[in-house]
Structure formats: C-alpha cells, structure tokens
Amino acid sequence: MTASIRLRRSLILGSFLCFVAGFSILASADEDADRERTRAKLLSQMREIAGQSVVTFVNDSAGGQPRLVDQPVFRYDDQPRRFIDATVWVWTHEGRPVALEKIEARENINTGVAQWGYCFTSLASQRIKVVWDERRSYQTREPGLRFQPVPGAPAVAEKGLVRRRQLRELARNFTARILTNPDTMNSQEMRLLATPLLEYDDADAKTPKGAVFAFSTNGTNPDFVLVLESRPTAGGPAWHYAAARLTTGGLTVKHLDQTVWEVPFISHYNPLPTWAFFDAPREPVDPK
C-alpha cells in the first residue's frame, strides 16, 4: 500500500469519526434542549396547580387568610419512585408557614401511566382547609404542628447571623429513620438537606424567627419536615421544634439519642388528621 493510499484512508476515517462525533454532540444538545423545555412546561403546570389550590382557615376569625408564595421553595425528582419532576409550595400567614404542598409529575411505578401526585400537610397552629377543585377538598381535624422546647438548646441569640447559625446547628442534632416496609421491617436513615426549605423572620424584631428543614429518603425528596422556631416563654424566647410528615412511611425522629416523635406506616389512605395525599391523571408533556 502506497503512502498516498494510506493517507487518503486516514483522511476518510478521520472525517467519518468527526462526523460521528459531531452528530453525537448535536443529538446530545437536542436531548438537553428537550429536557429543559419539558422542565419548563412541567414547572408552568405545577405553578398553575398550586395557584388553583385554595387554602383557608376553618375559623375565619384568624385575621386574614394564608397566602401562596409565588415561587416553589424547592424542586426535586425521585427516580426510584419514578417522579420525573416535583416542586414544594408554601402558604404563609403573618410571616410564618401554615401549609406545604408537594406537587409531583409521576409515572406510575407499575403501569408507567402519567400522573400528578399531591401531598399536602398543615404547619398551622389551627385547623385549615384546602380546595383543589370542585371534586377534591380536605380539612384538617387538629393543628398541624405541636411545638416542644428543644432539649438543651442555647438561649436565642440577639443577632440575626448567630440565630441563623443556631438554627442549623440545632437541626443537625435531629435524626430521622423511615420504615418503608412493615412486613419486612425494612427501614433506612433519612438525610437532612443542607439548606432549609424556608426561613422566616420575626416581623417585629426583623431577625430570624424560624426555619423549615427537610429530611429526604430518595435523592432530595423531602419526606419529613422539621420546624425550628423561636417562641415566647415566661423566661424569654426559647427554641422549639415540631415535626410534620410528607410520606406514608413510618417515621421515628430522635434528638441526639432520645426518640422525640413517631408516626406509624400507613398502608391505605384514610382521612388523616393533618395531611392528605392523592393521585390525579396527567397528560404527558411534549417537549417540542
């Protein structure tokens, strides 16, 4: 084989490989663009669903009604459960959170059928009601949170930066374990997400009042929330905690080595005192 023939073959092979590489890059870019368009459309749909969810106090003497924060406080997916995209929305009243709702774009784990998943929980000190549409509504039967003093907590700092650091340090003293299968007693340790879902200030003092921390099971899916808040006592403000579930799994929460909160595994939906969940049909998103 002459040198010129070898050179021509090398040039042809090189051109072919460049074509394949270029095609792969273009295909990958198209897939990325499709994913971003899908995410944008799903976010728009989830925002619309949240906006149509009307949350009110059962007792209308509360002084105003909860307000939906116009942006999700968190976004996540959960591949093991086939949640392709999901958001967390919050309603507030007088500066503090009173309700959370997870809206999840799912593919049914058994059939692959597209679904919306709704998971709503109360963080209110009184009973609340949510209306999703003319067919679906839910009303809590008791307050969503029951605050208790954080054992051994330091005094609430006066400076905002120190308070913010205290909140994170206090959250790290809590751990959570989820029971995922009561038949086999399979359970796993949950993971505290590094950044709170929400921080809120004392309206009068203009300093941090509390924060909502999330613990996840799969990826960053928040299945349990811990609320830490500075609350008045006879001896001055003190740190308190309260817990709320966002899962059917059984939860055991500890502060250091002591169990401080537990709820059982739920195998079938029943009217629940402070939270509700259900699925609804969803049209698959066309990214084009």
PyMOL commands that set and color helices and strands:
alter all, ss='L'
color gray80, all
select helices_A, chain A and resi 3-52+60-62+79-81+160-171
alter helices_A, ss='H'
color red, helices_A
select strands_A, chain A and resi 54-57+67-68+74-78+83-93+96-107+114-122+128-131+137-139+148-149+174-181+186-189+191-192+198-201+208-216+222-231+238-245+250-255+258-263+275-281
alter strands_A, ss='S'
color yellow, strands_A
deselect
rebuild
show_as cartoon
